[in-house]
Amino acid sequence: MSTRPAAVAGTWYPGSAGALRRDVQEYLDAVPDAPLENVTALIAPHAGLMFSGPVGAHAYKAASRGDYDVAVLVGPSHYVAFDGVALYPDGAFETPLGPAVIDREAAQAIAAASPLVQPLPSAHRREHSLEMQLPFLKHVLPDVPIVPLLMGYQERATITALGEALASALRGRRALIVGSTDLSHFFDAATASSLDARVQQVVAAFDPDSFLDLFEQYPSDERGRYVACGGGPAISVLLAARALGASAARVLRYGHSGEISGDFGGVVGYMAAAVGTFN
């Protein structure tokens, strides 16, 4: 078993347990106390906690009463380019709140469901898109093990194959599937809000097919800027949730970095959403 050291603790979020718990709890306390029932999946942002935490808290508050066997985290690879999906197959991810232990059995089941999912621990070394889910996950669901998955090139075949693999491997498990993504990058706040409204619309309609069409309106190197850096992972998660019986999605909160920094000239958009069988 190998432990993946935290890469951005102490910079993107507090490196001590006490300070991290305090910040996470403050963000959760600011969310109206209305957790949803039967949440299958979340979409949550992955920027520094002070920027995206107020939005991400809405997603994790929605799932905080769930009874889960495993949390499958799917995010984009920002630093390492590769085809397919990189699995961290066993061991744990280190966090200030204790290790997030990897569910080896679930990881193997997902890998067995698609040849596109391969063990590639090196892709996870510097990556923040999954690590930024752990402060909330370890706080609200501290005993739930994880499966860490990073998507390389976000092409249609990979996106749809991962959705199918997740649904096949997780059927019969009480799984929470988390798609990690920020939305548009570095437009002025008004433009960002307009661009990001399109993503909110297709997610609220629980329409991953239209989300994929929107994603593919742009060249592959522009999709992260105009749509979502983790659009592929988010779409895969929606496809998997639909195949597993989820029937509805709800956008819980939208925000952008300018609300924290005060700089509205070039912002990053953030969205929290939940998917399940709730009304």
C-alpha positions as CSV (number, residue, x, y, z in Angstrom):
1,M,0.0,0.0,0.0
2,S,1.3,3.5,-0.9
3,T,0.4,6.8,0.5
4,R,0.1,9.7,-1.9
5,P,1.4,12.8,0.0
6,A,-0.8,15.9,0.0
7,A,0.4,18.2,-2.8
8,V,-1.3,21.5,-1.9
9,A,-2.0,21.3,1.9
10,G,-0.7,24.5,3.5
11,T,-1.2,26.5,0.3
12,W,-4.5,25.8,-1.4
13,Y,-6.1,24.9,2.0
14,P,-4.9,24.9,5.6
15,G,-2.3,22.3,6.4
16,S,-3.3,21.8,10.0
17,A,-6.3,19.7,11.0
18,G,-7.8,22.3,13.4
19,A,-7.6,25.2,10.9
20,L,-9.0,23.1,8.1
21,R,-11.9,21.8,10.1
22,R,-12.7,25.3,11.2
23,D,-12.8,26.6,7.6
24,V,-14.7,23.7,6.2
25,Q,-17.3,23.9,9.0
26,E,-17.7,27.7,8.4
27,Y,-18.5,27.1,4.8
28,L,-20.9,24.3,5.6
29,D,-22.6,26.4,8.3
30,A,-23.3,29.1,5.7
31,V,-25.3,26.6,3.6
32,P,-29.0,26.4,4.3
33,D,-29.7,23.2,6.3
34,A,-31.5,21.2,3.6
35,P,-29.5,18.1,2.7
36,L,-31.0,16.0,-0.1
37,E,-32.0,12.4,0.1
38,N,-30.7,9.7,-2.3
39,V,-27.8,11.7,-3.8
40,T,-25.9,9.6,-6.3
41,A,-23.5,12.1,-7.6
42,L,-22.0,15.6,-7.1
43,I,-20.3,18.2,-9.3
44,A,-18.0,20.3,-7.2
45,P,-15.2,22.8,-7.9
46,H,-11.5,22.4,-7.1
47,A,-9.9,25.8,-6.8
48,G,-8.2,27.0,-3.6
49,L,-10.5,26.5,-0.6
50,M,-10.9,30.2,0.1
51,F,-12.2,30.8,-3.4
52,S,-14.3,27.7,-4.2
53,G,-15.1,26.5,-0.7
54,P,-18.3,28.6,-0.3
55,V,-19.6,26.9,-3.5
56,G,-18.3,23.4,-2.9
57,A,-19.9,23.4,0.5
58,H,-23.3,23.3,-1.1
59,A,-22.5,20.0,-2.9
60,Y,-21.1,18.3,0.2
61,K,-23.9,19.5,2.5
62,A,-26.3,17.9,0.0
63,A,-24.7,14.5,0.4
64,S,-23.9,14.8,4.1
65,R,-26.7,12.5,5.3
66,G,-25.9,9.8,2.7
67,D,-24.9,6.2,3.6
68,Y,-22.1,5.4,1.2
69,D,-19.7,2.5,0.8
70,V,-17.3,4.4,-1.5
71,A,-16.7,7.8,-3.0
72,V,-15.4,7.7,-6.6
73,L,-13.6,11.0,-7.4
74,V,-13.2,11.9,-11.1
75,G,-11.2,14.9,-12.1
76,P,-9.1,16.3,-14.9
77,S,-5.4,16.0,-15.2
78,H,-3.9,19.5,-15.2
79,Y,-0.2,18.5,-15.4
80,V,0.2,15.2,-17.1
81,A,-1.1,14.4,-20.6
82,F,-2.2,10.9,-21.4
83,D,-4.9,8.9,-23.1
84,G,-7.6,7.3,-21.0
85,V,-8.1,7.5,-17.3
86,A,-5.4,7.2,-14.6
87,L,-6.3,5.2,-11.5
88,Y,-4.5,5.4,-8.2
89,P,-5.1,1.8,-7.4
90,D,-4.5,1.3,-3.6
91,G,-3.2,2.8,-0.5
92,A,-4.4,6.2,0.6
93,F,-4.3,9.9,0.0
94,E,-2.8,11.9,2.9
95,T,-4.8,14.7,4.3
96,P,-4.6,16.9,7.4
97,L,-7.8,15.2,8.5
98,G,-6.3,11.7,8.3
99,P,-5.8,9.3,5.4
100,A,-8.4,9.0,2.7
101,V,-8.1,5.2,2.2
102,I,-8.6,3.8,-1.3
103,D,-11.2,1.1,-1.8
104,R,-9.0,-1.4,-3.7
105,E,-11.9,-3.7,-4.6
106,A,-13.9,-0.9,-6.1
107,A,-10.9,0.4,-7.9
108,Q,-10.2,-3.0,-9.4
109,A,-13.8,-3.3,-10.5
110,I,-13.7,0.0,-12.3
111,A,-10.4,-0.9,-14.0
112,A,-11.8,-4.3,-15.0
113,A,-14.8,-2.6,-16.6
114,S,-12.8,-0.6,-19.2
115,P,-9.3,-1.0,-20.7
116,L,-9.2,2.8,-20.7
117,V,-8.8,2.8,-16.9
118,Q,-5.2,2.0,-16.0
119,P,-3.1,2.3,-12.9
120,L,-1.0,5.4,-13.2
121,P,0.0,6.8,-9.8
122,S,2.5,9.3,-11.2
123,A,-0.3,11.3,-12.8
124,H,-1.7,12.0,-9.4
125,R,1.5,13.3,-7.8
126,R,1.0,17.0,-8.3
127,E,-2.7,17.0,-9.2
128,H,-5.1,19.1,-7.1
129,S,-8.5,18.4,-8.8
130,L,-9.1,15.3,-6.5
131,E,-7.2,16.5,-3.5
132,M,-9.4,19.6,-3.3
133,Q,-12.5,17.3,-2.7
134,L,-10.9,15.7,0.4
135,P,-11.3,18.5,2.9
136,F,-15.1,18.4,2.6
137,L,-15.3,14.7,2.0
138,K,-13.1,13.8,5.1
139,H,-15.2,16.2,7.2
140,V,-18.7,15.2,6.2
141,L,-18.1,11.5,5.4
142,P,-14.9,10.7,7.2
143,D,-15.1,6.9,7.0
144,V,-16.0,6.5,3.4
145,P,-13.1,5.2,1.3
146,I,-12.3,6.6,-2.1
147,V,-11.4,5.7,-5.7
148,P,-9.2,8.4,-7.4
149,L,-9.5,8.7,-11.2
150,L,-7.9,11.3,-13.4
151,M,-9.0,11.8,-17.0
152,G,-6.3,12.6,-19.5
153,Y,-7.4,13.8,-23.0
154,Q,-11.1,14.5,-22.6
155,E,-12.3,13.0,-25.8
156,R,-15.9,11.6,-26.4
157,A,-14.8,8.0,-26.5
158,T,-13.1,8.3,-23.1
159,I,-15.9,10.3,-21.6
160,T,-18.6,7.8,-22.6
161,A,-16.5,4.7,-21.8
162,L,-15.8,6.0,-18.3
163,G,-19.5,6.7,-17.7
164,E,-20.3,3.1,-18.8
165,A,-17.5,1.6,-16.7
166,L,-18.5,3.5,-13.6
167,A,-22.1,2.4,-13.9
168,S,-21.1,-1.2,-14.5
169,A,-18.6,-1.4,-11.6
170,L,-20.7,0.5,-9.1
171,R,-24.1,-1.1,-9.6
172,G,-25.1,-2.7,-6.3
173,R,-22.7,-0.5,-4.3
174,R,-23.8,2.5,-2.3
175,A,-21.5,4.9,-4.2
176,L,-21.2,8.6,-4.3
177,I,-19.6,9.7,-7.6
178,V,-18.0,13.2,-7.6
179,G,-17.1,15.1,-10.8
180,S,-14.5,17.7,-10.0
181,T,-14.5,20.8,-12.3
182,D,-14.3,24.5,-12.4
183,L,-16.2,26.3,-15.1
184,S,-15.0,29.1,-17.4
185,H,-11.6,30.6,-16.8
186,F,-10.4,34.2,-16.8
187,F,-13.2,36.1,-18.5
188,D,-14.8,39.2,-17.0
189,A,-17.5,38.3,-14.5
190,A,-20.4,39.2,-16.8
191,T,-19.0,37.1,-19.7
192,A,-18.2,34.2,-17.3
193,S,-21.7,34.2,-15.9
194,S,-23.1,34.1,-19.4
195,L,-20.9,31.2,-20.4
196,D,-21.4,29.3,-17.2
197,A,-25.2,29.7,-17.4
198,R,-25.1,27.2,-20.4
199,V,-23.4,24.6,-18.2
200,Q,-25.9,25.2,-15.4
201,Q,-28.7,24.8,-17.8
202,V,-27.7,21.4,-19.1
203,V,-26.8,20.1,-15.7
204,A,-30.1,21.2,-14.2
205,A,-31.9,19.5,-17.1
206,F,-29.9,16.4,-16.3
207,D,-28.8,16.2,-19.9
208,P,-25.2,14.9,-20.2
209,D,-25.6,14.5,-23.9
210,S,-26.2,18.2,-24.4
211,F,-23.4,18.9,-22.0
212,L,-21.1,16.8,-24.3
213,D,-22.3,18.6,-27.4
214,L,-21.6,22.0,-25.7
215,F,-18.2,20.8,-24.7
216,E,-17.4,19.8,-28.3
217,Q,-18.4,23.1,-29.7
218,Y,-14.8,24.2,-28.9
219,P,-11.4,22.9,-29.9
220,S,-10.0,20.6,-27.3
221,D,-7.5,23.2,-26.1
222,E,-10.3,25.8,-25.5
223,R,-12.9,23.7,-23.8
224,G,-11.4,24.3,-20.4
225,R,-11.5,28.0,-20.8
226,Y,-15.0,28.4,-22.4
227,V,-16.9,25.5,-20.8
228,A,-15.2,23.6,-17.9
229,C,-11.7,22.3,-17.3
230,G,-13.2,19.1,-15.9
231,G,-16.1,18.9,-18.4
232,G,-15.2,15.4,-19.4
233,P,-15.2,14.0,-15.8
234,A,-18.4,15.9,-15.0
235,I,-20.1,14.4,-18.1
236,S,-18.9,10.9,-17.3
237,V,-20.3,11.2,-13.8
238,L,-23.7,12.4,-15.1
239,L,-23.8,9.5,-17.6
240,A,-22.9,7.0,-14.8
241,A,-25.5,8.5,-12.4
242,R,-28.2,8.3,-15.1
243,A,-27.3,4.6,-15.9
244,L,-27.5,3.9,-12.2
245,G,-31.0,5.1,-11.9
246,A,-30.7,8.8,-11.0
247,S,-33.6,10.8,-12.3
248,A,-32.9,14.4,-11.5
249,A,-30.1,17.0,-11.0
250,R,-30.1,20.2,-9.2
251,V,-27.7,23.2,-9.4
252,L,-27.2,24.2,-5.8
253,R,-24.9,27.2,-6.1
254,Y,-23.0,29.2,-8.7
255,G,-20.2,31.7,-7.9
256,H,-16.9,33.0,-9.2
257,S,-13.5,33.9,-7.8
258,G,-14.2,37.7,-8.1
259,E,-16.7,37.4,-5.3
260,I,-13.7,36.6,-3.0
261,S,-10.8,38.5,-4.7
262,G,-12.8,41.6,-5.6
263,D,-11.3,41.4,-9.1
264,F,-14.2,41.1,-11.6
265,G,-11.9,41.5,-14.6
266,G,-10.8,37.9,-14.9
267,V,-12.6,35.3,-12.9
268,V,-13.0,31.5,-12.6
269,G,-16.5,30.1,-12.4
270,Y,-17.6,27.5,-9.8
271,M,-20.7,25.4,-9.6
272,A,-22.1,22.9,-7.1
273,A,-24.7,20.4,-8.2
274,A,-26.3,17.2,-6.9
275,V,-27.7,14.3,-8.8
276,G,-30.1,11.6,-7.5
277,T,-33.7,10.4,-7.2
278,F,-34.9,13.3,-5.1
279,N,-37.9,15.4,-6.3
